[in-house]
């Protein structure tokens, strides 16, 4: 597929329209998988229907003679909106490199190519405080409770809306009202299906600064 065609496909995907089908080679399929994950990671936007994602993956797998993959897992880490114009292959490749995987035993997400980003002065995060940050393309919250630092993604795991602090002790989704604890656990929602807890992020305090391990850049 040409770069122009790929951009058109991704633009359609980002704007929620159904892209025109085309025969995909390996490189196209990989770029499109990343585009789907980017689409799912955009805060403040409606994610594509699960059936659409699954159907697209099946078609890609069939075109390549592969068994169908499990539906895309949405980490919902990314914080900056990815504009359609920025969805050209260079941006796709950059975000493909970012990636993230849960730590051993389902611990905090660890970006593949991460660095420690300072997100707050330690003095600005006393016991019981909640501090929002945007760094490394990620929106999140750091908290200190019982002397322990925690960091979680600040993007709702339902459809990617940005969360807000509620009553100083909860994270609330303004879109459909899901409520999360500061450690990321789902406290309540009125959705038909369960939603995952917020991804946890590695956090530390060094030289008077609170740092979170996030994608580079
Ligand atoms: Fe639906 Fe958050 S986006 S509850």
Boltz pocket constraint, residues with backbone or C-beta under 6 A from the ligand:
constraints:
  - pocket:
      binder: B
      contacts: [[A, 156], [A, 157], [A, 158], [A, 159], [A, 160], [A, 161], [A, 173], [A, 174], [A, 175], [A, 176], [A, 177], [A, 178], [A, 189]]
      max_distance: 6.0
